Amino acid sequence: MVTPSIASAQVSIVQFSFAADLLGAPQPVKVCISGLEFPGEVIVANR
């Protein structure tokens, strides 16, 4: 299996928030790499 290097792939920007009311809460994200979508979530932790 050959995986293209990230330099040759197109990657979308993942947007999430550092807003105080969202700390510790899951934020859904979707990453697009070379036309394929990968759903997930980001949790921003408070120190």
N, C-alpha and C positions, 0 to 999 in steps of 0.2 A: 504494500500500500504506500503510495506516495502522497504526502501532504504538502501543499504549496506553502512557501514561507509567507509570513504575515506581510512582508514588504510587497509581495505581488498580489495580495488579496485586498479587496475593498472592505473596510470595516466601518460600521456606523458608530456614531457617538452615543454613549449610554447616558441618559439624563436621569438624575435623581436629586433630591433636595437635602440640604443640611439644616432645614428649618427646625427650630426647637420643638415644635409640636409633632414632628415626624421622627424624632430621635427614638430609636429602639423599635420602630414600627416597620414592618416589611413594605417595601416599595416595589411594585412590579416593574420590570424592565424587559426590553426585547433587544437583543443584539443581532445585527445582520452582518454575516461574514460571507463574502462572495455570493450574495443572493440568497443564502440560507438563513432562516430566522431561528434564533434560539431564545426561548422565553426563560425568565428567571426572576429573582428578586434580590434586592440590596437592602441591608439593614445597617443604618448608620448608628454606631454606638457612641454614647456619651462617655467621656473619659471617666 
